[in-house]
């Protein structure tokens, strides 16, 4: 084969292609918070923490007491979609059971 008939590779023409590493960022995280009120029973708050945040009774009681004494407490840290879902589930569950317990989220 002559040089004209032989296909040239990218390297032979002086073109260098470097593969770039993908630039992936971790999704932003959000804290899910429970806010204290004077009407929701403590047992109900413990039930919510166990049901929606997978806490055992001891951990749920600790978080409930933190919320009770400090006004608010962190239930968990999640991606935006998961945090929004948990906030909605807790608020709907509380309203269904006629309690004013408020759940919210903030950027971590």
Residue pairs with C-beta under 8 A, 6 or more apart in sequence:
10 16
10 17
27 79
27 80
28 79
28 80
28 107
28 108
29 77
29 78
29 79
29 107
29 108
30 77
30 78
30 79
30 80
30 83
30 105
30 106
30 107
30 108
31 74
31 76
31 77
31 83
31 105
31 106
31 107
31 108
32 53
32 74
32 75
32 76
32 77
32 78
32 83
32 86
32 87
32 90
32 103
32 104
32 105
33 72
33 73
33 74
33 75
33 103
33 104
33 105
33 106
34 45
34 48
34 49
34 63
34 67
34 72
34 73
34 75
34 90
34 101
34 102
34 103
35 67
35 71
35 72
35 101
35 102
35 103
35 104
36 67
36 68
36 70
36 71
36 72
37 100
37 101
37 102
39 99
39 100
40 94
40 99
40 100
40 101
41 99
42 64
42 68
44 94
44 97
44 99
44 101
45 60
45 64
45 67
45 68
45 101
46 57
46 60
46 61
46 64
47 60
48 90
48 93
48 94
48 101
49 55
49 59
49 60
49 63
49 64
49 75
50 56
50 57
50 60
51 93
52 75
52 86
52 89
52 90
52 93
53 60
53 75
53 76
53 86
55 63
63 73
63 74
63 75
64 73
66 73
67 73
75 86
75 103
76 86
77 108
78 86
83 105
84 105
86 103
86 105
87 103
87 104
87 105
90 101
90 103
91 101
91 102
91 103
94 100
94 101
94 102
94 103
